Amino acid sequence: MIKSTIRIFGILIRDKDKEEGCVQEILARYVNSIKTRLGIYEVEHAESHPYGLILIQVIGSEKDMDRFEKEIYAIEGVEIQHMFFEP
């Protein structure tokens, strides 16, 4: 049985109006590597909470995932964190 690392990224978009487009472009380029995607935001107070949080589970080579993380990290106003699990 081949073991593979489970990779989860959390992406915090501080100002959706300014940064969401850049993040979406990168996510579109890596669409074949995204296994699960979950958007978390405040529905009730959307106007007063301009931030968004995206959780994604990714598959692919370590090199590709490092490149993905660096591309997201380079966007001003966006924070990315990761969790790696070895099953």
CYANA upper distance limits for C-alpha pairs under 8 A (distance plus 0.5 A):
  3 LYS  CA     86 GLU  CA      8.04
  3 LYS  CA     87 PRO  CA      7.35
  4 SER  CA     86 GLU  CA      7.33
  4 SER  CA     87 PRO  CA      7.84
  5 THR  CA     84 PHE  CA      6.97
  5 THR  CA     85 PHE  CA      6.19
  5 THR  CA     86 GLU  CA      5.53
  5 THR  CA     87 PRO  CA      7.54
  6 ILE  CA     57 GLN  CA      7.88
  6 ILE  CA     58 VAL  CA      7.99
  6 ILE  CA     59 ILE  CA      8.01
  6 ILE  CA     84 PHE  CA      6.14
  6 ILE  CA     85 PHE  CA      5.51
  6 ILE  CA     86 GLU  CA      6.91
  6 ILE  CA     87 PRO  CA      8.00
  7 ARG  CA     57 GLN  CA      6.20
  7 ARG  CA     58 VAL  CA      6.16
  7 ARG  CA     59 ILE  CA      7.63
  7 ARG  CA     82 HIS  CA      7.63
  7 ARG  CA     83 MET  CA      6.46
  7 ARG  CA     84 PHE  CA      5.25
  7 ARG  CA     85 PHE  CA      7.13
  8 ILE  CA     55 LEU  CA      7.48
  8 ILE  CA     56 ILE  CA      6.11
  8 ILE  CA     57 GLN  CA      5.00
  8 ILE  CA     58 VAL  CA      6.95
  8 ILE  CA     82 HIS  CA      6.13
  8 ILE  CA     83 MET  CA      5.65
  8 ILE  CA     84 PHE  CA      6.93
  9 PHE  CA     55 LEU  CA      6.22
  9 PHE  CA     56 ILE  CA      5.83
  9 PHE  CA     57 GLN  CA      7.00
  9 PHE  CA     58 VAL  CA      8.31
  9 PHE  CA     80 ILE  CA      7.25
  9 PHE  CA     81 GLN  CA      6.20
  9 PHE  CA     82 HIS  CA      4.89
  9 PHE  CA     83 MET  CA      6.93
 10 GLY  CA     53 LEU  CA      7.47
 10 GLY  CA     54 ILE  CA      6.31
 10 GLY  CA     55 LEU  CA      5.11
 10 GLY  CA     56 ILE  CA      7.15
 10 GLY  CA     80 ILE  CA      6.09
 10 GLY  CA     81 GLN  CA      5.71
 10 GLY  CA     82 HIS  CA      6.64
 11 ILE  CA     53 LEU  CA      6.15
 11 ILE  CA     54 ILE  CA      5.60
 11 ILE  CA     55 LEU  CA      6.87
 11 ILE  CA     78 VAL  CA      7.43
 11 ILE  CA     79 GLU  CA      6.22
 11 ILE  CA     80 ILE  CA      5.03
 11 ILE  CA     81 GLN  CA      7.16
 12 LEU  CA     51 TYR  CA      7.68
 12 LEU  CA     52 GLY  CA      6.41
 12 LEU  CA     53 LEU  CA      5.10
 12 LEU  CA     54 ILE  CA      7.08
 12 LEU  CA     78 VAL  CA      6.12
 12 LEU  CA     79 GLU  CA      5.55
 12 LEU  CA     80 ILE  CA      6.85
 13 ILE  CA     19 GLU  CA      7.08
 13 ILE  CA     20 GLU  CA      7.27
 13 ILE  CA     51 TYR  CA      5.88
 13 ILE  CA     52 GLY  CA      5.56
 13 ILE  CA     53 LEU  CA      6.67
 13 ILE  CA     77 GLY  CA      7.06
 13 ILE  CA     78 VAL  CA      5.28
 13 ILE  CA     79 GLU  CA      7.23
 14 ARG  CA     19 GLU  CA      8.18
 14 ARG  CA     50 PRO  CA      7.29
 14 ARG  CA     51 TYR  CA      4.95
 14 ARG  CA     52 GLY  CA      7.14
 14 ARG  CA     77 GLY  CA      6.12
 14 ARG  CA     78 VAL  CA      6.54
 14 ARG  CA     79 GLU  CA      8.50
 15 ASP  CA     19 GLU  CA      6.54
 15 ASP  CA     20 GLU  CA      8.00
 15 ASP  CA     50 PRO  CA      5.83
 15 ASP  CA     51 TYR  CA      5.65
 15 ASP  CA     52 GLY  CA      8.17
 15 ASP  CA     77 GLY  CA      7.50
 16 LYS  CA     20 GLU  CA      5.31
 16 LYS  CA     50 PRO  CA      6.27
 16 LYS  CA     51 TYR  CA      6.11
 16 LYS  CA     52 GLY  CA      6.97
 17 ASP  CA     21 GLY  CA      8.42
 17 ASP  CA     50 PRO  CA      8.04
 19 GLU  CA     23 VAL  CA      6.97
 19 GLU  CA     75 ILE  CA      7.94
 19 GLU  CA     76 GLU  CA      8.27
 19 GLU  CA     77 GLY  CA      7.47
 19 GLU  CA     78 VAL  CA      7.69
 20 GLU  CA     24 GLN  CA      6.57
 21 GLY  CA     25 GLU  CA      6.76
 22 CYS  CA     26 ILE  CA      7.07
 22 CYS  CA     75 ILE  CA      7.94
 23 VAL  CA     27 LEU  CA      6.71
 23 VAL  CA     72 ILE  CA      7.16
 23 VAL  CA     75 ILE  CA      8.34
 24 GLN  CA     28 ALA  CA      6.53
 25 GLU  CA     29 ARG  CA      6.96
 26 ILE  CA     30 TYR  CA      7.01
 26 ILE  CA     68 PHE  CA      8.14
 26 ILE  CA     71 GLU  CA      7.87
 26 ILE  CA     72 ILE  CA      7.79
 27 LEU  CA     31 VAL  CA      6.41
 30 TYR  CA     34 ILE  CA      7.10
 30 TYR  CA     68 PHE  CA      8.13
 33 SER  CA     58 VAL  CA      5.89
 33 SER  CA     59 ILE  CA      5.48
 33 SER  CA     60 GLY  CA      6.33
 34 ILE  CA     56 ILE  CA      7.19
 34 ILE  CA     57 GLN  CA      6.52
 34 ILE  CA     58 VAL  CA      5.02
 34 ILE  CA     59 ILE  CA      6.84
 35 LYS  CA     56 ILE  CA      7.89
 35 LYS  CA     57 GLN  CA      6.00
 35 LYS  CA     58 VAL  CA      5.90
 35 LYS  CA     59 ILE  CA      7.03
 36 THR  CA     56 ILE  CA      5.91
 36 THR  CA     57 GLN  CA      5.44
 36 THR  CA     58 VAL  CA      7.58
 37 ARG  CA     54 ILE  CA      7.53
 37 ARG  CA     55 LEU  CA      6.28
 37 ARG  CA     56 ILE  CA      4.89
 37 ARG  CA     57 GLN  CA      7.04
 38 LEU  CA     54 ILE  CA      6.15
 38 LEU  CA     55 LEU  CA      5.59
 38 LEU  CA     56 ILE  CA      6.81
 39 GLY  CA     52 GLY  CA      7.86
 39 GLY  CA     53 LEU  CA      6.40
 39 GLY  CA     54 ILE  CA      5.00
 39 GLY  CA     55 LEU  CA      6.93
 40 ILE  CA     52 GLY  CA      6.85
 40 ILE  CA     53 LEU  CA      5.61
 40 ILE  CA     54 ILE  CA      6.60
 40 ILE  CA     55 LEU  CA      8.39
 41 TYR  CA     46 ALA  CA      8.06
 41 TYR  CA     51 TYR  CA      7.85
 41 TYR  CA     52 GLY  CA      5.82
 41 TYR  CA     53 LEU  CA      6.89
 42 GLU  CA     46 ALA  CA      5.95
 42 GLU  CA     49 HIS  CA      7.29
 45 HIS  CA     49 HIS  CA      6.61
 46 ALA  CA     50 PRO  CA      6.98
 58 VAL  CA     65 MET  CA      8.23
 59 ILE  CA     65 MET  CA      8.46
 60 GLY  CA     64 ASP  CA      7.06
 60 GLY  CA     65 MET  CA      7.30
 61 SER  CA     65 MET  CA      6.83
 62 GLU  CA     66 ASP  CA      6.56
 63 LYS  CA     67 ARG  CA      6.78
 64 ASP  CA     68 PHE  CA      6.65
 65 MET  CA     69 GLU  CA      6.65
 66 ASP  CA     70 LYS  CA      6.73
 67 ARG  CA     71 GLU  CA      6.71
 68 PHE  CA     72 ILE  CA      6.90
 69 GLU  CA     73 TYR  CA      6.51
 69 GLU  CA     80 ILE  CA      7.72
 70 LYS  CA     74 ALA  CA      6.64
 71 GLU  CA     75 ILE  CA      7.64
 72 ILE  CA     78 VAL  CA      7.70
 72 ILE  CA     79 GLU  CA      8.28
 72 ILE  CA     80 ILE  CA      7.37
 73 TYR  CA     78 VAL  CA      7.23
 73 TYR  CA     79 GLU  CA      6.86
 73 TYR  CA     80 ILE  CA      6.61
